[in-house]
Every structure is written in structure tokens, then in C-alpha cells.
């Protein structure tokens, strides 16, 4: 296996991980959506009437923010806007996000106790395997 093929494989894994994380966020929001007369606001719809607006209703103010979701990778732009902004594919957005993570992530130091315990596990494993 050559280096470029290995890198492509690593990118595919990272791409899938980022895409799956984005979908997990979406699914977690979908799971907590409550389907009831209260959340569907049937009384509010009736009170607003045909052509009425819900934006200024107390019910909307109280409930709309918990239903919002702003994806980091999935694209919600209109097609023309997407084209004007460079028409980035999901893969390209994941690549940009990956570079951002790699460039800015600061790992927390491993506590000395844990480092010693892991070192002992490696040492014991080597002894058993060799």
C-alpha cells in the first residue's frame, strides 16, 4: 500500500466520523421533538387565522429556539447561494473541518498516574507477547 492510498483511507475514516457526528446531532434533535397538541399549537393556528402570522405569538417566542438546529457541515443554503459560495461538497467541508480541528486542537495532558498505569500495561503486554 502506498502513502497516498493510506492517506485516502485515513481521510475516508475521518470524513465518515465527521459526517456521522453531524447526523448524530440531527437525530438527537429529532428524537426530542415533542408531537402533541401543545407543540403543534393548534389553538395558536386557529387564533391567527388564515394568512395570520405566528412570529409575534407568545407560544412561538416560548418554543421556537429549542427546535432550531444549525449544522456545522450539512449545507442549508439555497442552490444559487451554494454555487456563489464555492459549491463545496460535503467531502470538501469535512476536509476543511478536519484541518481546523488538527490545527487548533489542544489535547489535555494525561495525568501522571494514568501515564504510569498505561506504561505498565504496555510493559506487561510486551513481556507476555515476546
C-alpha positions in Angstrom: 0.0 0.0 0.0 1.5 3.3 -0.9 1.3 6.5 1.1 -1.3 8.3 -1.0 -3.6 5.3 -0.7 -3.1 5.2 3.1 -3.9 8.9 3.4 -7.0 8.5 1.3 -8.1 5.7 3.6 -7.5 7.8 6.7 -9.4 10.7 5.2 -12.3 8.5 4.4 -12.4 7.3 8.0 -12.2 10.9 9.3 -14.8 12.1 6.7 -17.2 9.4 7.9 -16.6 10.2 11.5 -17.3 13.9 11.0 -20.4 13.2 8.8 -21.7 10.7 11.4 -21.2 13.2 14.2 -23.3 15.7 12.2 -26.0 13.2 11.6 -26.0 12.2 15.3 -26.6 15.8 16.3 -29.5 16.0 13.9 -31.0 12.7 15.1 -30.7 13.8 18.8 -32.8 16.9 18.0 -35.3 14.9 16.0 -35.7 12.4 19.0 -36.5 15.1 21.4 -39.2 16.8 19.3 -42.5 16.5 21.1 -45.5 15.7 19.0 -48.5 16.9 20.9 -51.4 19.4 20.7 -49.3 21.8 22.8 -46.3 21.8 20.5 -48.3 21.8 17.3 -50.1 24.8 18.7 -53.4 24.1 17.1 -55.1 26.8 19.2 -52.5 29.3 18.1 -53.1 28.4 14.4 -56.9 28.9 14.9 -56.3 32.2 16.7 -54.0 33.5 14.0 -56.5 32.5 11.3 -55.9 32.3 7.5 -53.0 34.4 6.4 -52.0 35.1 10.1 -48.5 35.2 11.4 -47.1 33.1 14.3 -43.8 35.0 14.7 -45.2 37.5 17.2 -47.2 34.9 19.2 -46.2 34.2 22.8 -46.2 30.4 22.0 -43.7 30.9 19.2 -41.4 33.0 21.4 -41.5 30.4 24.1 -40.9 27.3 21.9 -39.0 28.1 18.7 -35.4 28.2 20.0 -35.4 24.7 21.3 -36.4 23.4 17.8 -33.6 25.2 15.9 -30.5 23.4 14.7 -27.6 24.9 12.8 -25.5 22.2 11.2 -21.8 22.7 11.0 -21.2 20.5 7.9 -24.6 19.9 6.2 -25.4 22.7 3.8 -28.7 24.6 4.2 -28.1 27.2 1.6 -30.3 27.7 -1.5 -28.7 26.2 -4.6 -27.8 29.6 -6.2 -26.3 30.8 -2.9 -24.4 27.5 -2.6 -22.9 28.0 -6.1 -22.0 31.6 -5.4 -20.2 30.5 -2.2 -18.0 28.0 -4.0 -20.3 24.9 -4.3 -18.3 23.0 -1.6 -19.2 19.3 -1.4 -19.7 17.5 1.9 -16.3 16.0 1.5 -14.7 19.4 1.0 -16.4 20.8 4.0 -15.3 17.8 6.1 -11.7 18.3 4.8 -11.8 22.0 5.9 -13.2 21.0 9.3 -10.6 18.3 9.7 -7.8 20.8 9.0 -9.4 23.2 11.5 -9.5 20.5 14.2 -5.9 19.4 13.5 -4.7 23.0 13.5 -6.4 24.2 16.7 -6.9 21.2 19.0 -5.0 21.3 22.2 -5.1 17.9 23.9 -5.4 17.8 27.6 -2.3 16.4 29.3 -2.6 12.8 30.5 -2.4 12.7 34.3 0.9 11.2 35.5 -0.9 8.4 37.3 -2.7 7.3 34.2 0.5 7.6 32.1 2.3 5.3 34.6 -0.6 2.8 34.5 -0.7 2.8 30.7 3.1 2.3 30.6 2.8 -0.6 32.9 0.1 -2.2 30.7 2.4 -1.8 27.7 5.4 -3.2 29.5 3.3 -6.2 30.8 1.9 -6.8 27.3 5.3 -6.8 25.7 6.6 -9.3 28.2 3.6 -11.6 27.5 3.9 -11.3 23.7 7.7 -11.6 23.4 
